[in-house]
Amino acid sequence: MSVSTYLKLSIAVALATIALKAGAWWFTDSVSLLSDALESLVNLAGAMFALLMVTVARRPADDDHPYGHHKAEYFSSGFEGVLIFAAALGIIWAAAHRFLEPQPIDAIGLGIALSVVGSAMNGALAWAMFRKAREHRSMALEADARHLITDVWTSAGVVVALVAVQWTGWLWLDPAMAILVALNILREGTSLVRRSADGLMDQALEPEVLHDIEGVLESFRHHTIRFDHVSTRRAGQRRFVDLHMHMPASWTLGRAAALRTSVEQALMSAVPGLRATIQLLPSDVEAHFDDERDLL
């Protein structure tokens, strides 16, 4: 299945989970189950926005966006992080009121059963989405999967709290768990926003990918050939590397271009989806960066 198909499936599962967890809250009047249902609502909004951004990211390059639209996926994870913040604040507000006015919890067994079914659906989908996200390097899909996993842990904590309330009669455990849920999803929201910002600021490629690139360059190094000024960046599912290749000034342009083509092909074979830009320079010429005029 494609990334878009997984996100559509995520929307369908989110709708089903909202119905289950909202029903669990309705029957029990548990504020921790309410927090669980609110997080599922965030899942729905996040999946819908992720689907929109993935669609935008697939658009081909145009005059206004000559490098494509791949970074659109980072907006998805940032948006979902902001939604998580909003949901967490709402949960804390509701839990604080329940601390001041404890309420009995009804039909705990039914509430737990509905919550467990919804969590099982989220867990199965998240596992499949993580695999697909690694395969396609999709930030939007990974963000959605991470939030689903957070939802699963949230539900597990809520179930434990409800069982404890039933055994001990301590009603304060219900709002206490709701606040712990809020703090947990705040942590996840912070991570999503940070990862989104890193992507928008052209973060370098992963260490293992850099190692693969260095391995390819090492195979072409020779006492007459060297590489420098290697820089990398990520843009959604795309990966880029820019570098300089130095060779003897006596080489013909055709010979130099042929070697460059060989290096580009080797890099793209080692790192699927990589786009390589190689500038040819004579061995006795150095390129200079960070000129003060470039910083103005």
C-alpha distance (Angstrom), angle and dihedral (degrees) to the residues before:
residue distance angle dihedral
M1 . . .
S2 3.79 . .
V3 3.81 125.7 .
S4 3.81 89.9 -104.8
T5 3.80 91.0 53.0
Y6 3.80 91.1 52.9
L7 3.80 90.9 50.4
K8 3.80 91.0 49.8
L9 3.79 88.3 50.9
S10 3.81 88.3 49.4
I11 3.81 89.6 55.3
A12 3.81 91.4 51.2
V13 3.82 92.2 47.8
A14 3.82 90.9 46.9
L15 3.80 90.5 54.7
A16 3.80 91.4 49.7
T17 3.81 91.9 45.7
I18 3.81 92.4 49.4
A19 3.81 89.5 53.5
L20 3.82 91.9 49.3
K21 3.80 96.9 45.1
A22 3.79 94.7 40.7
G23 3.80 86.9 52.8
A24 3.80 89.9 50.0
W25 3.81 90.4 52.9
W26 3.81 92.3 45.2
F27 3.80 93.6 54.1
T28 3.81 96.3 42.3
D29 3.83 105.0 29.8
S30 3.82 86.4 -140.9
V31 3.80 114.7 160.0
S32 3.82 90.7 -153.6
L33 3.81 89.8 56.3
L34 3.80 87.9 47.5
S35 3.82 88.7 55.3
D36 3.80 88.9 50.2
A37 3.81 91.0 52.1
L38 3.81 91.7 48.4
E39 3.79 90.8 53.8
S40 3.81 89.7 52.6
L41 3.80 88.1 52.9
V42 3.80 87.8 55.8
N43 3.82 88.0 50.9
L44 3.79 89.3 57.3
A45 3.80 94.7 49.2
G46 3.79 91.4 44.6
A47 3.80 94.0 50.2
M48 3.81 91.9 49.1
F49 3.80 92.5 50.4
A50 3.82 91.1 44.2
L51 3.81 90.1 54.4
L52 3.80 89.5 51.8
M53 3.82 92.9 49.2
V54 3.82 93.6 46.3
T55 3.80 88.2 53.3
V56 3.81 90.1 51.2
A57 3.82 92.1 46.1
R58 3.80 90.5 57.6
R59 3.77 93.9 58.8
P60 3.81 112.7 113.4
A61 3.79 122.0 -112.5
D62 3.79 115.7 -82.5
D63 3.80 138.8 179.2
D64 3.81 92.7 -80.7
H65 3.82 94.1 42.7
P66 3.83 106.6 32.3
Y67 3.82 91.8 167.8
G68 3.80 94.0 50.9
H69 3.80 132.5 -113.6
H70 3.81 99.4 -80.6
K71 3.81 95.7 126.0
A72 3.80 91.5 65.2
E73 3.82 88.2 91.0
Y74 3.80 90.7 66.7
F75 3.80 90.1 62.3
S76 3.80 87.4 59.0
S77 3.80 94.7 58.8
G78 3.81 91.5 42.8
F79 3.80 91.1 50.6
E80 3.79 92.0 49.3
G81 3.81 90.0 49.6
V82 3.82 90.7 54.5
L83 3.81 90.3 48.5
I84 3.79 89.2 52.6
F85 3.81 90.5 53.8
A86 3.82 90.4 52.6
A87 3.81 92.5 47.9
A88 3.81 91.8 48.4
L89 3.81 92.5 52.8
G90 3.80 90.3 49.7
I91 3.80 91.0 50.6
I92 3.81 92.8 49.6
W93 3.82 90.9 49.6
A94 3.81 92.5 51.3
A95 3.81 92.7 44.7
A96 3.81 92.9 50.2
H97 3.81 90.5 56.4
R98 3.81 90.7 48.9
F99 3.81 89.9 52.9
L100 3.80 88.9 57.0
E101 3.80 94.1 43.6
P102 3.83 110.6 28.1
Q103 3.79 114.8 -157.1
P104 3.79 129.2 -161.7
I105 3.81 117.1 -108.9
D106 3.80 118.9 -129.4
A107 3.82 132.5 -159.9
I108 3.80 93.1 10.1
G109 3.80 93.2 169.2
L110 3.81 93.1 55.9
G111 3.79 91.9 45.6
I112 3.79 92.0 51.4
A113 3.81 91.9 48.1
L114 3.82 93.2 52.1
S115 3.81 91.6 46.3
V116 3.81 92.8 50.1
V117 3.82 92.3 51.2
G118 3.81 91.1 51.4
S119 3.81 92.0 47.1
A120 3.80 92.0 50.5
M121 3.80 89.8 54.7
N122 3.81 91.5 49.4
G123 3.79 93.1 46.9
A124 3.80 94.5 51.3
L125 3.80 92.2 47.4
A126 3.83 93.5 46.1
W127 3.82 91.4 53.0
A128 3.81 91.2 52.9
M129 3.82 92.4 44.1
F130 3.81 93.3 51.8
R131 3.80 89.8 55.5
K132 3.79 91.6 49.2
A133 3.81 92.7 45.2
R134 3.83 91.2 54.8
E135 3.79 90.7 47.4
H136 3.82 94.6 51.1
R137 3.85 98.4 26.1
S138 3.80 88.5 -127.5
M139 3.81 113.0 171.3
A140 3.82 91.5 -169.3
L141 3.79 93.2 53.3
E142 3.80 92.6 44.4
A143 3.82 91.5 50.5
D144 3.78 91.2 51.0
A145 3.81 91.4 47.9
R146 3.80 91.9 49.1
H147 3.77 91.1 52.4
L148 3.81 91.1 49.5
I149 3.81 89.9 53.1
T150 3.81 88.9 49.9
D151 3.79 87.8 51.8
V152 3.81 90.3 53.1
W153 3.81 92.2 52.8
T154 3.80 89.5 45.3
S155 3.78 91.1 54.7
A156 3.79 91.8 46.9
G157 3.80 90.2 54.4
V158 3.79 91.8 47.4
V159 3.81 91.7 51.6
V160 3.81 91.0 50.7
A161 3.81 90.7 49.7
L162 3.81 93.2 49.2
V163 3.80 91.8 49.5
A164 3.81 89.0 49.9
V165 3.82 91.0 50.2
Q166 3.79 90.5 51.7
W167 3.81 92.7 49.7
T168 3.81 99.0 41.4
G169 3.80 104.6 25.4
W170 3.84 89.4 -132.7
L171 3.79 101.4 146.3
W172 3.80 92.4 -174.9
L173 3.81 89.1 72.1
D174 3.81 89.6 73.1
P175 3.85 97.6 60.8
A176 3.81 90.3 35.5
M177 3.80 90.3 59.1
A178 3.81 90.2 45.8
I179 3.81 89.9 57.1
L180 3.82 91.1 47.7
V181 3.80 87.9 51.6
A182 3.80 89.9 51.9
L183 3.82 92.3 50.1
N184 3.80 91.0 48.6
I185 3.79 94.8 52.1
L186 3.82 89.9 44.1
R187 3.79 86.8 59.7
E188 3.80 90.8 50.5
G189 3.81 91.3 46.3
T190 3.80 90.7 52.7
S191 3.81 90.1 51.4
L192 3.81 92.4 50.6
V193 3.81 93.4 49.3
R194 3.81 91.4 47.5
R195 3.81 92.7 49.8
S196 3.78 90.1 47.8
A197 3.81 91.6 51.8
D198 3.81 91.3 47.8
G199 3.80 90.4 53.6
L200 3.78 94.0 48.4
M201 3.81 89.4 51.6
D202 3.83 92.9 57.2
Q203 3.79 98.7 -104.4
A204 3.80 115.7 -157.7
L205 3.80 120.8 -102.6
E206 3.79 121.7 -87.2
P207 3.86 116.8 -78.6
E208 3.81 92.3 -113.4
V209 3.81 90.8 53.2
L210 3.80 91.4 47.6
H211 3.81 87.6 52.6
D212 3.82 90.4 54.0
I213 3.81 91.1 49.5
E214 3.80 91.7 49.3
G215 3.81 89.6 49.8
V216 3.80 91.3 55.5
L217 3.81 93.1 47.8
E218 3.80 91.0 48.0
S219 3.81 90.1 56.2
F220 3.83 89.8 58.3
R221 3.82 97.8 42.0
H222 3.79 115.8 115.4
H223 3.79 135.4 161.7
T224 3.82 86.0 -95.6
I225 3.83 96.7 40.5
R226 3.78 127.9 59.4
F227 3.79 138.5 161.3
D228 3.79 130.3 -144.5
H229 3.81 143.6 156.0
V230 3.80 90.7 50.1
S231 3.82 110.4 177.4
T232 3.79 129.5 170.7
R233 3.78 138.5 -170.1
R234 3.77 142.4 176.7
A235 3.80 127.5 -131.4
G236 3.79 110.6 179.4
Q237 3.80 107.9 -67.5
R238 3.80 92.2 -10.9
R239 3.80 125.9 91.6
F240 3.78 125.6 -161.9
V241 3.80 135.9 -166.9
D242 3.81 126.7 -174.4
L243 3.80 122.8 -171.1
H244 3.78 146.0 151.1
M245 3.79 122.5 -115.7
H246 3.82 116.4 -158.8
M247 3.81 122.0 -158.5
P248 3.82 138.6 159.1
A249 3.80 114.0 -60.6
S250 3.80 89.0 -134.2
W251 3.81 92.7 67.6
T252 3.78 118.0 107.5
L253 3.78 118.3 -115.8
G254 3.79 90.0 -114.8
R255 3.81 92.9 55.7
A256 3.79 92.3 46.6
A257 3.81 92.2 48.1
A258 3.80 91.5 49.1
L259 3.81 91.2 54.4
R260 3.78 91.5 46.8
T261 3.81 89.8 53.2
S262 3.80 90.2 51.8
V263 3.81 91.5 51.2
E264 3.82 92.3 47.4
Q265 3.79 92.4 50.3
A266 3.80 92.2 47.8
L267 3.81 91.3 50.3
M268 3.80 93.5 48.7
S269 3.81 90.6 47.6
A270 3.80 91.8 51.4
V271 3.83 93.9 45.7
P272 3.83 113.4 33.6
G273 3.79 113.0 -140.1
L274 3.81 93.6 19.2
R275 3.80 119.7 143.8
A276 3.82 112.0 -154.7
T277 3.80 125.6 -161.4
I278 3.81 114.0 -171.2
Q279 3.79 123.5 -174.9
L280 3.82 115.5 -155.4
L281 3.81 117.6 -136.5
P282 3.82 134.6 170.0
S283 3.80 114.5 -107.1
D284 3.80 93.1 -110.3
V285 3.83 95.3 51.0
E286 3.81 123.3 87.4
A287 3.79 126.2 -165.5
H288 3.81 116.2 -135.5
F289 3.80 124.6 -144.9
D290 3.77 136.6 -179.7
D291 3.79 93.7 44.3
E292 3.81 109.1 174.2
R293 3.79 88.8 -119.6
D294 3.83 89.5 60.0
L295 3.78 91.1 58.9
L296 3.80 95.2 57.3
